[in-house]
Amino acid sequence: MRSVILIQGKGISGGRAQGRLHCFHRVGAVTVKSSGSDPAIEKARLAQAQARAREQLEALAERCRRELGEEAALVFSTHAMLLEDEDYVRHVEELLHGEKCSAEYAVQQTGRAFAALFEVMDDPYMRERGADVLDVTWRLLRSLAGAGTGGAAPAGPAILAANSLNPSEFIELDREQVLGIVTRQGSRNSHTAILARMLGIPTVCGLGNTLQPEYHGRFAELDGDAGTLVIY
């Protein structure tokens, strides 16, 4: 008989949920430096990827505007602005010319560098903006790879468990299948947390490494007010 496991985290969206745990696995994009790449070709690929990503973000903003209102739409409108931020784009292009690398590598390195700048800030809200930079970077990498969004979503009603969940991944889920959300990382100030509260989805973050992939499929109870997850 398996033991009952109680994990204490931080409740960021109230309510209770019970059901099977589904471990969400992010599908990334292969990033290779490819030294010797032609900067002009990689810059053109970057521009095309930006255009595709912009269209996706505009569609997400419009969807949020219809379903949740202007505050939610602003999340993705802000992401669209980050996508074309002058400093961000300049950093990518400097890497393309300086290191003769692939657009994927330049975008990945830029995203990491800019996210790190936010993550050391004293203001908790500003620290979370690093996650938005990584979300935009992830989308741009997927666009460069010619892929859409990526993630193994639940096939039936479940409590979604993840290391972290960015706003794009969250809003694109089939929310009728998401009973609740639990994550190892995250905070009340993340845009994912804000969207979860708007939608009334019970959510607990900060569960740390106690939340293990092998719990996939086990029955669990989530309390978004107490910030707990009980696994049976």
VEXSE-157846 format. One record per atom (N, C-alpha, C): x, y, z. Coordinates in pm, whole numbers, plus 32768, in hexadecimal, padded with zeros to 4 digits. Layout:
XYZ...
end
This chain:
80547F8880008000800080008058807E8000803C80D97FA6808C81527F9D806881B3800E80CC81FB803E80B5825980AC807782DA8077802C831C80CE7FF1839D80AC805D840880BD80678461805C80CE84C9805C808B8552806480B285A080C88080862980D680F0868A80B480D886E38054813C8747802C810387D2804681508823808E812688AC80AA8166890C80478113895C8006814589C17FAA81068A477FCA80F08A967F6480B28B197F7480348B1F7F1F7FC48B397F607F488B457F167F448BCA7ECB7F2D8BC57E477F2A8C417DFA7EA38C577DB57E4E8BF07DB87DC58BFD7D867D6F8B9D7DD67D0D8BD37E1C7CC18B847E7C7C658B1C7E3E7C358AC27E957BDA8A597E6B7C1989D07E7D7BC689697E707BF488E07E807BDD88917E007C31882D7DEC7C2287D47D777C57874B7D9D7C1F86E57D617C52865E7D747C4886127CF17CAC85BF7CDA7CB085727C5E7D3B853A7C487D5185027BD37DD384C97BB37E3785377B937EB585207BBA7F20857D7B977F4F85627B097F6085CC7ABC7F9985C07A36801586187A31808A85DB7A1C810786267A1581188663798A811E86E67985812B8731790881BE873978E181DC87137866826587177835826E877B77C282BF87E077D682D08846776F831D880D76F982EC88277683833187FE76098380887575D68402886B75DA845788DB75B2847C88D6752084E28922750085168925747785AD890F747F85E188C27423867088A5742286BF89257404872289407458877289B97447880589937433883A89AD73BC88C4898F739B89098A11737389848A2573A389CA8AA3738789E98AB372F38A138A4872B08A308A4A721F8A8F8ABB71F88B078ABC722F8B6A8B23720D8B838B2571778B8C8B9E713F8BA18BAC70B08B228BCC70658AB58BE070AC8A368C02706B8A3F8C8C702C89F38CA26FC289EE8D226F7D89918D7F6FCA89C58DED700389718E48705388F88E7D700789078E996F8788988ECF6F3888268E6A6F2E884A8DED6F1787E58D836F0C87A08D6F6F9487EF8D6C6FFF87B78D56708487608DCC70AF87888E45708787378EBB70A886B08EB5705F86B08E856FE486338E776F9885DA8E0C6FD886178D9E700585CA8D36704A858D8D6D70CB85DB8DBF711185AB8DFC718C85308E53717385378EA5710984C88EFF70E884498EAF70C884588E42707E83E58DED705D83A98DAD70DB84028D81713483D48D4271B1838D8DA8720983C08E22720C83808E8C725A82F28EA7722582E48EA871A182618EC2716581FE8E55718B82298DD6718581D18D6871AB81AC8D71723F82108D8B729381F78D947323819A8E09734381AB8E7872FB81548EEC731180C38ECB72F280AD8E83728480248E5B72617FE78E0372CD80368DA5730280068D4E736D7FE08D9D73E980368DFB740E801E8E4B74867FA58EA774767F948EDE74007F1F8F3273E57E9F8EE073EF7EA48E6473C07E2F8E0C73C97E118DEA745A7E798DD174AA7E668DB275387E2D8E2B75827E608EA175627E2D8F1B75A27D998F2E75837D738F1775077CE68F2774E07C8F8EBF75267CC28E4475307C778DDB75767C608E0176087CCA8E3276497CBE8E5B76D67C608ED276E57C648F2C76847C0D8FA176887B7A8F7576867B5B8F1176337AD18EE0762A7AA88E9476A77B048E4076D97AE08DE477457AF08E1F77D17B568E7677E27B788EA378687B808F3A78797B888F83780C7B90901478177C19904B77F57C2390CE77FB7C9B911577CE7D1690F878227D0490E378A67D7890CA78FD7DC2904C78D37D768FE378B47DB48F6678887DF48F7677FF7DB28FBF77A67DE88FD577207E6C901F77267E7B9076778B7EF490C577977F70906F77AB7F608FF877E77FD18F9D77FA80138F7F77747FC18F5D77117FF88F35769080178FAB76357FD4901B764C7FFB90957606808690C0763380A290AE76B5812690CE76EB818F907076B1816B8FEF76A281C88F8F766781E88FB675D781858FE8758E819C9012750481FF908774FF81F690E0756382559150756982E0911F758C82E990BF75E9836B9086760E83AD90447595835D90087541838F8FC374CA83DD9021747083B990A1747183F89103741A8443916E7469845E915274E984A991AF753B853191CD74F98552924D74ED85CB927574A48649923774E186549238756586CB920175A786D4916B759286629127759C865E90957588868A907274FA864D90B37498866B9096740C86FC90BA73EB872A912C742187B591547408881790ED743F87FA90B974B58851905474F388578FD6749B87E38FAC746887DE8F37740F88338F51739288208FC3735588678FE272D988FD8FF072EF89259025736389B49030738289F38FA5738C89AB8F4773C689DD8EBE73CE89E68E7F734389828E9A72EF89838E63726789FF8E91721A8A1E8F1172288A918F4871DE8B158F2872248B168F2C72A98B928F1972F28BC18E8972FA8B618E2C73038B858D9F73158B648D48729D8B288D8572368B018D3B71BE8AB38CBB71E58A558CCD72418A0A8C5C7278897F8C54723A89378BEA725D88AD8BDB722E88528C3C727787E08C5C723A877E8CB47279874A8C7572FA873A8BEF72F9870A8BA9737287688BC073E887EA8BB273CD884C8BC37439884B8C54746B88468CB4740F88478D41743687CC8D65748887598D31746186DD8D4B74AB86E38D0C7536870F8C90753C87188C4B75BC87738C96761D87EA8CBD75EF884A8D03764588168D8B767087D28DD0761587988E527636872A8E45769E86D48DE2768C86688DCC76EC869E8DB1777887038D5C7781873E8D3D7802877C8DB8784387C38E0877F388068E7E782787A18EE5785B87378EFE780E86D58F63783686808F3278AB865F8EB278AF86138E7C792086648E8779A086E78E707997873E8E787A0C87408F057A4687338F6A79F287318FF47A2286B8900D7A7C86458FD47A5685CC8FE47AA685D18F927B27860A8F1B7B1D86058EBD7B8E86548EEB7C0786AF8F4C7BF886FD8F7D7C6A86C28FFE7CA48653902C7C6E861590A77CA085D490907D2885CD90FA7D78859490F07DFE84FC90E57DFC84BD91287D9E842A912A7D9683F890A17D6683A4905D7DB783718FD87D9083288FD97D0B82DB90447CF18292904C7C7382F390537BFE835C90A47C0B83BD90B17B9E840C90307B8B84298FE87BF684708F687BE884228F087B90839F8F0A7B9C834C8EB07B4C834A8ED47AB883718F4D7A9783738F737A0983DE8F2779BD843E8EF07A0584A18E9A79C4845E8E21798583F48DEF79C683A98D7E798F83648DA5790D83388E22790282FA8E51788783608E55781583DA8E80783584448E8277CF845F8DF4779D84648D9477F9847C8D0977D284088CD17780838E8CFC77A183188CD0775683218D0176C583438D8176B483518DBA762E83C28D7475E384308D5A762984A28D1775EC847C8C8A75BF84348C42761484048BBB75F483AD8BBD757683538C1F756F82FB8C2874FA834C8C45747C83AE8C9C748784008CBF741384538C4873E584858BF9744484D18B81742084788B1D73D983FF8B0C740A83A18AB173CA837F8AE2733D83728B64732F83538B9E72AC83C78B89724B84418B99727B84B68B82722684BC8AF171F8848B8A96724D848C8A08722C841789E271D183BE8A4271B5834A8A26716282E089D671AA82E489DA72308285898E7280822289ED72C281B589B372F281538A02733B817589FF73CE810D8A017420812289F774B08148896874D1817F8953754781AC88CB756A819588A875FA815B8832761181458803769880E8878C76978103872C76ED80B086B576F5803B86D277537FCB86FC771C7F578721776C7F0786A577907EB786AE77FC7E68863978267DFD861377C07DE5859277B27D7F856077567CF7855A77987CF38569781B7C77856878677C8585C178E07C1A85D7792D7C21862E79A27C9186047A017CE586657A287D5786457A7E7D8986C27AC47DD786AC7B2D7E2187187B6D7EA887207B257EC487917AEB7F3D87A17A9B7FB487BE7AF6801C876E7AEB809687807B3A810887A57ADD8155880B7B0181C288397AAA823188777AFD82A7887C7AC2831588C47B0282F089587B0A82C2898C7A9C828C8A147A93822E8A157A1C81DC8A7A7A13817C8A8479A681778B16797A819E8B3078FE819E8BBB78D481138BE378A180F88C64789880718C92787280408C5A77ED809A8C4F778A80718C1A770880418B8A7714808E8B39775C80698AAD776F7FE48AA377B97FD48AF8781C7F5B8AF4786F7EDE8B15781E7EE28B8477D57E6A8BB377917E438B59771D7EA58B0D76E67E898AB876737E5A8A2C769B7E578A10771D7E24898E774B7D8E898377347D5F890777287CCE88EE77297CA488F677BB7C72896B77E27C5A898478707BEA892F78AA7B9688F478547B2F889878867B6D881978BE7BEB87FE78967C30878578C67C8A87A2793E7C98882179647CF1884779D17CA2885F7A507CAC88007AAE7C64880C7B2D7CAB886C7B8C7D2F886E7B837D8188C47BD77E0F88C07BA47E6589137BDD7EF0891B7BB17F4D891B7C2A7FB988CD7C22802188CF7C8980A888DA7C448100892D7C7B8184893F7C3E81F2893F7CA8826889187C7D82DC891D7CD6830689AC7CF183008A007C89832C8A8B7C9482B58AE97C8B82D18B6C7C7D82678BCD7C6882468C1D7CE581F38C867CD181CC8CDC7D4181468D1E7D21810F8D647D8280908DAB7D70809B8E197D0881148E487CEF81268EBA7C9581378E917C02813C8E117BE6814D8DE67B5C80CD8DFE7B0C80DC8E117A8B80668E257A3780108DA77A30804F8D337A3D80028CB77A417FA88CB47ABC7FDD8CE07B2E7F8E8CE57BA97F198D457B9B7F338DB77B5D7ECA8E1B7B497E5A8DE27AF17E808D9D7A857E1D8D607A2C7DD08CF17A737E148CA27AC67DD28C367B107D688C6F7B6D7D878CDE7BB07D248D1B7C097CAE8D527BBB7CC88D8D7B477C5A8DC07AF47BFA8D517ACB7C358CDB7AAE7BE48C6B7A7E7BAE8C147AF17BDA8C317B6B7BAA8BE47BDF7BDD8B567BE27C578B407BB07C928ABA7BB17CE88AAC7C2E7CCA8A4E7C887D1B8A3B7D017DAD8A207CDB7E088A6B7D177E958A627CF17EF08A6F7D6B7F548A187D707FBA8A1C7DD980438A1C7D96809B8A767DC281228A797D8B81888A637DFB82068A627DD882708A567E3B827889D07E81825189657E3D825588E07E7B82E188A47E7B833B88DE7E2B83C688B17E2A83D888257DF5844A87EB7E14846E87677DDE842086F47E1D83D087127E82837B86A97EBD831486797E5882EF86D07DFB829386AA7D8E82E486617D2482D085DE7D198323858A7CC382D585567C49831B85437BD982D985107B5F829784887B7282CC84367BCF829283B17BE2820783B47C2381DB842A7C4E815484367C8580EA84407C17811884457B9C80BC844B7B29805783D97B317FD783FB7B257F6E83977B267F3583797BAF7F7683A57C187F41838B7C9E7ED083EB7CC07E7683BE7D167E0684127D407E39847A7DA27E0684F67D977E3585627DEE7DC485C27E127DD986087E7F7D7D86727EAA7DCB86F47EB87D97875B7E7F7DD987DD7E7D7D8388427EC97DC388907F217D7E88F97F6A7DC5897D7F4C7D8989CD7EF87DC88A4B7ECF7DC88AB47F3B7D748AA57FA07D728B06800E7DDF8AE580757DEB8A6580967E508A3B80F87EDB8A2A80B87EDE8A2180327F5D8A0F7FED7F9489827FFC7F3C891E7FFE7F69889580127F42883A7F9F7F9187D07F8F7F7387657F327F8486E17F7C7F1B86907F7A7F21860B7FB97F1B85A37F4B7F7D854A7F487F8684E27EE17F6E845A7F207F13840C7EE57EEF83897F1C7F2A83187ECA
end
